[in-house]
Amino acid sequence: MADQTHPIDFIVPVDDGYRDRGLATLGVVLFAKTLLLIPHIFLLAAYFIMVQFVVWLGYWYILIQGGKPFWVENLEIIFLEWASRVFAWFTSTTDVFPTFGTDENHPAQVTVVEAPEPQSRWLAIAGILLIRPLMALPHLFVLGWLTLGTLAAAWLGYLMILINGNLPLALHFYFVGFHRWWARTWAWIAALTDEYPPFTLKS
């Protein structure tokens, strides 16, 4: 059987299940928990704008050299890891507050298997011409709709934590699957991998 493992993965281990009811209360009250993420949101937004140029520059490196230098890939991975930790805390898959930049010890982790070289120069050209993001539109469309459901599920998770003290496993796995899909889609657009993301919430 062929190996179905995708080079991009997102993992948040299932722990004892206990979650902070105080944080859950903030979440139930009009997502007030998000206010604690304001420093991350502002800095991530600025980083996202900057990293778009880095991604575009990476396409040129692939076109000319067949691969990207370490510093380009590293800046892209830092954004992906940072955003993933923020998402994990927002959805209560972990109560460990997200750190800024990179953190190998945080429960929420993104793994990226380095793309084999040479990477596709045709996809690099598509990226330079801004066609590559358009090729990801089917994923972005589905993920956009799923985001609405994820917000509702996050609020339901806060409510369940407030009542029971833990996040139901079904919600935990849904949140991890949703963000894994998002991470794979962004990683493909950013040319961290040339393997097109699957349409799935599973690993």
C-alpha positions in Angstrom: 0.0 0.0 0.0 1.3 3.5 -0.9 2.3 5.8 2.0 -0.5 8.3 2.4 1.5 10.5 4.9 1.5 14.2 3.8 4.7 16.2 4.3 2.8 18.8 6.4 1.2 17.8 9.6 -0.4 19.5 12.7 -0.6 17.7 16.0 -1.9 18.6 19.4 -1.7 15.6 21.8 -4.7 14.7 23.8 -3.9 15.3 27.5 -5.9 14.8 30.6 -8.8 16.8 29.1 -9.1 19.4 31.9 -9.5 23.0 30.7 -9.6 26.3 32.5 -13.2 27.3 33.2 -12.1 30.9 33.6 -10.8 31.0 30.0 -14.0 29.1 28.9 -16.1 31.8 30.5 -14.3 34.4 28.6 -14.9 32.5 25.4 -18.6 32.1 26.0 -19.0 35.8 26.6 -18.8 37.1 23.0 -15.4 35.4 22.4 -13.8 37.8 25.0 -11.0 35.2 25.2 -9.8 36.6 21.9 -8.9 39.9 23.6 -6.0 38.1 25.2 -4.7 37.3 21.8 -4.6 40.9 20.5 -0.8 41.2 20.7 -0.5 37.9 18.6 -3.1 39.0 16.2 -1.5 42.4 15.4 2.0 40.9 15.1 0.8 37.9 13.1 -1.0 40.2 10.7 2.2 42.3 10.1 4.2 39.1 9.8 1.7 37.7 7.3 2.1 40.8 5.1 5.9 40.5 5.2 5.9 36.7 4.6 3.9 37.1 1.4 6.8 38.9 -0.2 9.1 36.1 1.1 6.9 33.5 -0.4 6.9 35.3 -3.8 10.7 35.6 -3.6 10.9 31.8 -2.9 9.2 31.1 -6.2 12.0 32.9 -8.0 14.6 30.8 -6.1 12.9 27.6 -7.1 12.6 28.8 -10.7 16.3 29.6 -10.9 17.9 27.1 -8.5 15.3 24.4 -8.1 14.9 25.0 -4.4 14.7 27.7 -1.7 17.4 28.9 0.7 17.0 28.0 4.4 16.1 31.5 5.5 13.1 31.7 3.2 11.7 28.4 4.3 12.4 29.2 7.9 10.5 32.5 7.8 7.5 30.7 6.2 7.6 27.9 8.8 7.8 30.3 11.7 4.5 32.0 10.5 2.8 28.6 10.1 3.9 27.4 13.6 3.0 30.7 15.3 -0.5 30.8 13.7 -1.0 27.2 14.6 -0.3 27.8 18.3 -2.7 30.7 18.4 -5.4 28.6 16.8 -4.9 25.8 19.2 -5.2 28.0 22.2 -8.3 29.9 20.7 -10.1 26.5 20.2 -9.0 25.1 23.6 -7.2 22.1 22.2 -4.6 23.3 24.7 -4.6 25.8 27.5 -0.9 26.5 27.0 -0.8 30.2 25.9 0.9 30.6 22.5 4.5 31.9 22.4 5.7 34.4 19.9 7.8 33.2 17.0 8.8 29.6 17.4 8.6 27.1 20.3 9.6 23.5 20.1 8.1 22.7 23.5 4.5 23.9 22.9 1.9 21.1 22.7 0.7 22.4 19.3 3.3 21.5 16.7 3.5 21.7 12.9 5.8 19.3 11.2 7.2 20.0 7.8 9.2 17.5 5.8 11.5 19.4 3.5 10.5 19.2 -0.1 12.8 17.2 -2.3 14.8 19.2 -4.9 14.4 20.2 -7.6 11.0 21.5 -6.8 8.5 22.1 -9.7 9.6 25.0 -11.8 6.1 25.1 -13.4 4.5 25.6 -10.0 7.1 28.2 -9.2 6.1 30.1 -12.4 2.5 29.7 -11.4 3.4 31.3 -8.1 5.2 34.2 -9.6 2.2 34.9 -11.8 -0.1 34.6 -8.8 -1.8 31.6 -10.4 -0.8 29.2 -7.7 -3.1 30.7 -5.1 -5.9 30.5 -7.6 -5.2 26.8 -8.0 -5.9 26.4 -4.2 -9.3 28.2 -4.5 -11.3 24.9 -4.1 -9.6 24.4 -0.7 -9.9 28.0 0.3 -13.6 28.0 -0.6 -14.4 24.9 1.5 -12.1 26.1 4.4 -13.9 29.5 4.3 -17.2 27.8 5.0 -15.7 25.5 7.5 -14.3 28.5 9.4 -17.9 29.6 10.2 -18.7 26.2 11.6 -15.4 26.1 13.5 -16.2 29.4 15.2 -19.6 27.9 16.3 -17.8 24.7 17.4 -15.2 26.8 19.4 -18.1 28.5 21.2 -19.7 25.1 21.9 -16.4 23.9 23.2 -16.2 26.8 25.6 -19.7 26.0 26.9 -18.8 22.3 27.3 -15.7 23.2 29.3 -17.7 25.5 31.5 -20.1 22.7 32.2 -17.9 19.6 32.3 -14.4 21.0 32.7 -13.1 19.4 29.5 -13.2 19.7 25.7 -15.0 16.7 24.1 -12.6 14.5 22.1 -14.8 14.9 18.9 -14.2 18.7 19.0 -10.5 18.3 19.7 -10.0 16.0 16.7 -12.2 18.3 14.5 -10.2 21.4 15.4 -6.9 19.6 14.8 -8.2 18.3 11.5 -9.5 21.6 10.3 -6.2 23.4 11.1 -4.2 20.6 9.5 -6.1 21.1 6.3 -5.6 24.9 6.5 -1.9 24.4 7.2 -1.4 22.1 4.3 -3.2 24.5 1.9 -1.1 27.4 3.0 2.1 25.4 2.9 1.3 24.4 -0.7 0.7 28.0 -1.7 3.9 29.0 0.0 5.8 26.1 -1.8 6.8 24.5 1.4 5.7 21.4 -0.5 4.7 20.6 -4.0 2.2 17.9 -2.9 -1.3 19.3 -3.4 -3.3 19.1 -0.2 -6.0 16.4 0.2 -9.6 17.3 0.8 -9.9 15.8 4.3 -10.1 16.6 8.0 -8.2 13.4 8.7 -4.4 12.9 8.9 
